[in-house]
Amino acid sequence: MNQSLEGNLTYDFTLDRIAIQDVMLRYATGVDEKDFTLYRSCFIDDVEVVDFGPQPVHGADNWLYHVENAINKFRSTQHMLGPTYAVIDGDVAETRTDVQALHCPVDEAESNFILWATYKTRMVRSDTGWKIQHHRLVTRSSRRDKD
């Protein structure tokens, strides 16, 4: 954080961009490593998550429960992220992150699932850094393949 000539606090755009990108990197790492503590750290308590299923999910603990159940059906996943585009307005950032996610089922007889999508995410600055407040999945395409 910097101080302007008028004495008001201003924020360093570059540091904010890095911190916002790091949220998405922790997000992907948390899922792929099944480190649900790391994953949970990406969200404010009253997050809203939409378009990952038929119903929106409200609350970080509810979302974490949903993700743990879903991700444990896979022996491994790999979420490859493009750079996060962010429009920052004070303590709020509207972001866009492209993702290609490979999901390898526990039952090796099943096909691998590949998803191409975009995360549309609103983040807010908190006392502990940037956190996801609203998270939406925009599916571009998907495919099932054998190993």
The 8 nearest C-alpha neighbors of each residue, nearest first, counted from 0:
[[1, 10, 11, 9, 8, 2, 14, 12],
 [2, 0, 9, 10, 8, 3, 11, 7],
 [1, 3, 8, 9, 6, 7, 4, 0],
 [2, 4, 6, 5, 7, 8, 9, 1],
 [5, 3, 6, 2, 7, 8, 1, 9],
 [4, 6, 3, 7, 2, 8, 9, 1],
 [5, 7, 3, 4, 2, 8, 9, 1],
 [8, 6, 3, 5, 2, 9, 4, 1],
 [9, 7, 2, 1, 3, 6, 10, 0],
 [8, 10, 1, 2, 0, 3, 7, 11],
 [11, 9, 0, 1, 12, 8, 15, 89],
 [10, 12, 14, 13, 0, 15, 1, 9],
 [11, 13, 15, 14, 10, 16, 87, 17],
 [14, 12, 16, 15, 11, 17, 18, 10],
 [13, 15, 17, 11, 16, 12, 18, 10],
 [14, 16, 18, 12, 13, 17, 19, 11],
 [17, 15, 13, 19, 14, 18, 20, 12],
 [16, 18, 20, 14, 15, 19, 21, 13],
 [17, 19, 21, 15, 20, 16, 14, 22],
 [20, 18, 16, 22, 21, 17, 15, 129],
 [21, 19, 17, 23, 22, 18, 83, 16],
 [20, 22, 24, 18, 19, 23, 25, 17],
 [23, 21, 25, 19, 20, 24, 41, 26],
 [22, 24, 26, 20, 21, 25, 27, 19],
 [23, 25, 21, 27, 26, 22, 28, 20],
 [26, 24, 28, 22, 23, 27, 29, 21],
 [25, 27, 23, 38, 29, 24, 28, 22],
 [28, 26, 24, 30, 29, 25, 78, 31],
 [29, 27, 25, 31, 30, 26, 32, 24],
 [28, 30, 38, 34, 26, 37, 32, 27],
 [29, 31, 33, 27, 28, 32, 26, 38],
 [30, 32, 28, 76, 33, 77, 29, 27],
 [31, 33, 34, 29, 30, 28, 75, 76],
 [34, 32, 30, 31, 29, 35, 70, 28],
 [35, 33, 29, 32, 37, 36, 38, 30],
 [34, 36, 38, 37, 33, 29, 39, 30],
 [35, 37, 39, 38, 34, 40, 29, 33],
 [38, 36, 40, 29, 35, 34, 39, 25],
 [37, 39, 29, 35, 26, 40, 36, 41],
 [38, 40, 36, 41, 37, 35, 42, 63],
 [41, 39, 37, 38, 42, 36, 130, 43],
 [40, 42, 130, 39, 38, 22, 131, 26],
 [43, 41, 131, 130, 40, 39, 59, 46],
 [42, 44, 46, 45, 130, 132, 131, 59],
 [43, 45, 59, 58, 46, 42, 60, 132],
 [44, 46, 58, 43, 59, 57, 47, 132],
 [47, 45, 132, 58, 43, 59, 133, 44],
 [46, 48, 57, 133, 56, 58, 134, 132],
 [49, 47, 134, 56, 55, 133, 135, 57],
 [50, 48, 55, 135, 51, 134, 56, 47],
 [49, 51, 52, 136, 135, 55, 53, 137],
 [52, 50, 49, 136, 53, 135, 48, 55],
 [53, 51, 50, 54, 55, 49, 56, 136],
 [52, 54, 50, 55, 51, 49, 56, 48],
 [55, 53, 52, 56, 49, 50, 51, 48],
 [56, 54, 49, 48, 57, 50, 47, 53],
 [55, 57, 48, 47, 62, 54, 49, 58],
 [58, 56, 47, 46, 45, 48, 55, 61],
 [59, 57, 45, 46, 61, 60, 44, 62],
 [58, 60, 62, 44, 61, 46, 63, 45],
 [59, 61, 63, 62, 58, 64, 44, 39],
 [62, 60, 64, 58, 59, 63, 65, 57],
 [63, 61, 59, 65, 60, 64, 56, 66],
 [62, 64, 60, 66, 65, 61, 59, 67],
 [63, 65, 61, 67, 62, 66, 60, 68],
 [64, 66, 62, 63, 68, 67, 69, 61],
 [67, 65, 69, 63, 68, 64, 70, 62],
 [66, 68, 70, 64, 69, 65, 71, 63],
 [69, 67, 65, 66, 71, 70, 64, 72],
 [68, 70, 66, 67, 71, 72, 65, 73],
 [69, 71, 67, 72, 73, 68, 66, 30],
 [70, 72, 73, 68, 69, 67, 74, 105],
 [73, 71, 70, 105, 69, 104, 74, 68],
 [74, 72, 104, 105, 75, 71, 103, 70],
 [73, 75, 105, 104, 103, 72, 71, 76],
 [76, 74, 73, 103, 102, 31, 77, 104],
 [77, 75, 102, 31, 101, 103, 78, 73],
 [76, 78, 101, 100, 31, 79, 102, 75],
 [77, 79, 100, 27, 99, 80, 98, 101],
 [80, 78, 99, 98, 100, 77, 81, 27],
 [81, 79, 98, 97, 78, 82, 96, 99],
 [80, 82, 97, 96, 98, 83, 79, 99],
 [83, 81, 96, 84, 80, 20, 97, 95],
 [82, 84, 96, 95, 20, 85, 81, 94],
 [83, 85, 95, 94, 82, 96, 86, 93],
 [86, 84, 94, 93, 87, 92, 83, 95],
 [85, 87, 93, 92, 94, 88, 84, 91],
 [88, 86, 92, 91, 85, 89, 93, 90],
 [87, 89, 91, 92, 90, 86, 93, 85],
 [88, 90, 91, 87, 10, 92, 124, 9],
 [89, 91, 124, 123, 88, 92, 87, 125],
 [92, 90, 123, 88, 89, 122, 87, 124],
 [93, 91, 87, 122, 86, 121, 88, 85],
 [94, 92, 121, 86, 85, 120, 122, 87],
 [95, 93, 85, 120, 84, 119, 121, 92],
 [94, 96, 119, 84, 83, 118, 120, 85],
 [97, 95, 83, 118, 117, 81, 82, 98],
 [98, 96, 117, 81, 80, 116, 118, 95],
 [99, 97, 80, 116, 79, 117, 115, 100],
 [98, 100, 115, 79, 114, 78, 116, 80],
 [99, 101, 78, 114, 77, 113, 79, 98],
 [100, 102, 113, 77, 76, 112, 78, 103],
 [101, 103, 76, 112, 111, 113, 73, 75],
 [104, 102, 111, 73, 75, 74, 76, 101],
 [105, 103, 73, 106, 74, 72, 107, 111],
 [104, 106, 74, 73, 72, 107, 103, 75],
 [107, 105, 104, 108, 109, 73, 74, 72],
 [106, 108, 109, 105, 104, 110, 103, 146],
 [109, 107, 106, 110, 145, 104, 105, 146],
 [110, 108, 107, 106, 104, 111, 145, 105],
 [109, 111, 145, 144, 143, 112, 108, 146],
 [112, 110, 103, 144, 143, 102, 145, 104],
 [111, 113, 143, 102, 142, 101, 110, 144],
 [114, 112, 101, 142, 141, 100, 102, 143],
 [113, 115, 141, 100, 99, 140, 116, 101],
 [116, 114, 99, 140, 139, 98, 141, 138],
 [115, 117, 138, 139, 98, 137, 97, 114],
 [116, 118, 97, 137, 96, 98, 136, 119],
 [117, 119, 136, 96, 95, 135, 120, 97],
 [120, 118, 95, 135, 94, 134, 117, 136],
 [119, 121, 134, 94, 133, 118, 93, 135],
 [122, 120, 93, 133, 132, 92, 131, 94],
 [123, 121, 131, 92, 130, 132, 91, 129],
 [122, 124, 91, 129, 130, 90, 125, 92],
 [123, 125, 129, 90, 128, 130, 91, 122],
 [126, 124, 128, 127, 129, 123, 130, 90],
 [125, 127, 128, 124, 129, 130, 123, 90],
 [128, 126, 125, 129, 124, 130, 40, 43],
 [129, 127, 125, 124, 126, 130, 18, 123],
 [128, 130, 124, 123, 125, 122, 19, 18],
 [131, 129, 42, 41, 122, 123, 43, 132],
 [130, 132, 122, 42, 133, 41, 121, 43],
 [131, 133, 46, 122, 121, 43, 130, 123],
 [134, 132, 47, 121, 120, 46, 48, 131],
 [135, 133, 120, 48, 119, 49, 47, 121],
 [136, 134, 49, 119, 118, 50, 48, 120],
 [135, 137, 118, 50, 51, 117, 138, 119],
 [138, 136, 117, 116, 118, 139, 135, 50],
 [137, 139, 116, 140, 136, 115, 117, 114],
 [138, 140, 116, 115, 137, 141, 117, 114],
 [141, 139, 115, 138, 114, 116, 142, 113],
 [142, 140, 114, 113, 115, 143, 139, 112],
 [141, 143, 113, 112, 144, 114, 140, 111],
 [142, 144, 112, 111, 110, 113, 145, 141],
 [145, 143, 110, 111, 112, 142, 146, 113],
 [144, 146, 110, 111, 143, 109, 108, 107],
 [145, 144, 111, 110, 107, 103, 109, 108]]
